[in-house]
Amino acid sequence: MPRSANAAPATAPRVGGLLYRLYGKQLERVVRRDDLPQHIGVILDGNRRFARERGLSTAADGHRKGAEKIPELLDWCDELGISYVTLWLLSTDNLGRDEAELSELVGIISDSVAGLVQQRERWPGLKVSGIGALDALPDELRTALKEAAEATADGAGMHVQIAVGYGGRQEITDALRTHLRERSELGESIDDIITNLDPDHISANLYAAGTPDPDLIIRTSGEIRLSGFLLWQSAHSEFYFCDPYWPDFRRIDFLRALREFQSRSRRFGR
């Protein structure tokens, strides 16, 4: 049967794929020439909308697609020598979702965390830890995070922080509460505690105390807000918002975020 006059040549997809790869290689060469962020935070947003718009059966199918993207992101970070990656997978608000959906989401996150540990040779020296109000999490997820942290405790390579049951306001509240309790147990009066209160006291009691503040925070799905992610730590961070839903986030999108980060003049409040 003769080809329709309007039909695209069979080679078109191949040409498009080749151009995409060439563009990606060129973009990588560009970002490797300049300073890269030491710590990247990522708000993995858009899984539910991805599922709905792609006609998937349930929101959980979108979350599974999102979970499959995480190892790819860690590959990209590891290849470029990025030392810290914080992934926001579950907020404190998410804990109030429909019980059935929450149960599926908890299972997906637990399996994803366990999968990272099982593949840790893929990222030599991988270290995994959980940050958030971990005591409020379902047992399954809390156990998965604990086992992952123990299995990778000696890791001296890329440190991946899994933010679950996490909320920035809650983190600051908990940090202040811990500081007040510690000082009170040392016999200090409330007046002395207030007089001597310093931002470093808050920083020392955050969920991920000791981790450098994020240089770059990326949010997918087209939403232009942080929603409380790393609220205290992001005072001097650069932000990058992009349209793709998290399961659609590509290496090209990641490299573009890095290129944009490098184009900015960071003053750190000065």
N, C-alpha and C positions, 0 to 999 in steps of 0.2 A: 504494500500500500504506500503511495507517495506521501512524503512528509507534508504536513500543512504549511502553507506559506507563513503562518504566524507562529509556528512551533520554534522554540528556542533550540539552538544547536546543542547536541548531546554533550559537547565539551564545556558548555557554560558553567555548570556547577564546579567542574574541575578547575577552570580558570579562576572562578570566584574564590575557591578554597586556596589556590596557590597565592593569589593576591593577599588574602587574609593572613596567611602564614608569613609572607614577606613583610607585610606591614607590622605584624607582631614582632618579628625579629628586629626590624628597624627601631621599633618603639622600645624594645628591651635594651638595645645598644644605647639609646638616648638616656634612659633612666640609670643605667649602670655608670654613666659618666659623672653623676652628681651624688650628693649625700642622700642616703635612703633613710626612712624612718626606722628607729630602733624598736618601737612598739606601735603596733596597729590594733585598733579596736574595730570590730565589725558588728553592725546591727543587721542580723540576717532576716530581713523583712520581706514579706510578700508571698510566703509559702501558701497561705490559704487562697489568696487571689489567683495565684498561679494555678492551683487545683481547680478553682471555679472556672477560670477562663479557658483552661485546657480540657474541660469536660471530664475531669477525673472524678471518681466515685465519691470520695470523701476528702475533707481537709487533711486527714492523716496521710493521704497519698501525696499531697503537696509537701508535707513535712518530711516524708521519706525522701522525696526528690531533693529537698534542701539538705538533708543529712548526707546524701551522696556527694554533694558539692564540697563538703568540708575538707576531705582529704586532698582534693584538688587545690584548694586555697592554701593549705599547709605546704603542699609541694612548691607552689609559687613563692611562698615566703621563705622556705628553706633554701631554694635555689638562689635567692637574692641575699641570704644572710640576715634576714630579719629575726631578731632574737626573741621578741615577745608578741604574742597574738592573743587578744581577748575576744571571745565570741559570745554575744548575748543571745542565748537560746530560749530563755524563759524568764519573764518578768514576774514580780510579785502580783501584778494585776492578772497575769495569765493563770495564776493559781485559782482564780475564781471562775474559770471557764466551765462550760458544761462538763459534767463529771466523766462522761464517756470519752469526749474528745481529749480531756486532760489526761485520762488514763492512757490513751493511745500515744499522746505526745510524750509522756513520761517514759513509756516503753521505747519509743524511737530514740530519745535522747540517751537513755541508758545504754541501748545497743550501740549507738554511735560512739559513746565514750569508751565502751569496752572494745569496739573495733579499732579505735586509735591505739589502744594499748597493744592489741594483737598485732598491729602493723608497725610498732614503734621502731623496728629496724629500718623502716622506710625513711625515718627521720632520725638519724643517729643522735643519741643524747636527749631524746624527747622527754620533756617533763610536763605532766598534766596536773592541774589542780582546779578545784571548784571554788567559786566566789559567790557569795550571796547569803541569804538567811537560810543556811543549809539545814538547820534544825526543823524548819517548817516544811521541808520537802517530803514527798512520799518515800517510804523505806527503800523501795527499789532503786530510785535515783540516788538517794543519799549513799546507799551501799556501793553503787557503781562508781560514784565519784571517789569514795574512800579507797576502794580497791585500786582505782587508776592512779591516785596520788601515791599510794604505797608502792605500787609496781614501778613507778617512774621517779621515785623520790631522789635517786642518785643522778638523774639526768642533768647533764651540763650543757645541753644544746638548746634548741628552741623550746621556750616555755609557753605552753598553751593554757590559758585560763578559760574555763567554762563558766560563764555567768548564768546561773539558774536560780530562780527564786530571788532575783536581783532587782533592786530599785535604788536609785541614787539617793533619794531622800531618806530611805530606811537605812542605807549604809552610813550616812552622816549622823543620823540619830543614834544608831548603835555605837558608832565610834565615840560620840560625845558621852553616851551613857557609860561606856567602858572606862573612859578617862575619869569621869566623876566618881565612879565606884572605886577605882584604883587609888585615887587621891584621898578619898574619904577613908579608905581602909588604912592609909598611912597616917591618919589623924589630922589631916588638913581641914580647916574650916571652909565653909562654902565661900566666905569672902576672900580667903586666900586663893582658892581654886579659881574664882572669877578673875581676880587681879592678875594672876599668873597665866591665865589661859592664852595659848599661842596656837597659830595654825598648825604647827608641827605636832601638837598634841593630837589633833584630829587625824592628820596624815598617818601617825604612828599606830592608829587603831582602826584603820580602814580594813575591809575584808582582805585586800591584797597588799597590805603594808610591806614596803620594801621593794615593790615592783616599780620601775620607772613610769612616770606619767605617759599616757599615749601621745605620740607625735601626730598621728593621723587617725581620724575616726571616719569610717565609711558606712553609709547607710544605703541599702538597696531599696527598690520599689517605688521611688519617686517621692517618698515622704521627706519633707524638709524640716526635721526636728530631731532632737536627741532623745526625747521621752524619758529623760533622767538617767541616761546611760553614762556611767563614769562622771557623774555630775561634778564632784570635787576635783577629780584628776584632770578634767578636760579644760581647765581654765586657760591653758595656753596651747591647746591642741588645734590642728587644722582639721576642717570638716570637708568631706566630699560626699555629695548626694548624687545618686545616679538612678536612672529610670528602671533598669531591668529588675524583675523580681529575683529574689535570691537564687532559685534553681536555674535561672537563665544567666547568672553572672559569669562572665567569661574572663579568660586571662587578659584579653585586650582591655576589658573594663578595669581590671586591677592595675594594669600598667598605666592606663590613662589617669587613674587616681594618683599613682606615684608621680607621674609627670606633673600633674597639677600641684601636688604637694611641693615639688621642687621649684615650681615657678613662683611660689609665694615668699615674701620677706617676713621671716619670723622675728618678732621684736621682744617676745616674752614680757610684755607690759612696759617695756622701756621706750 
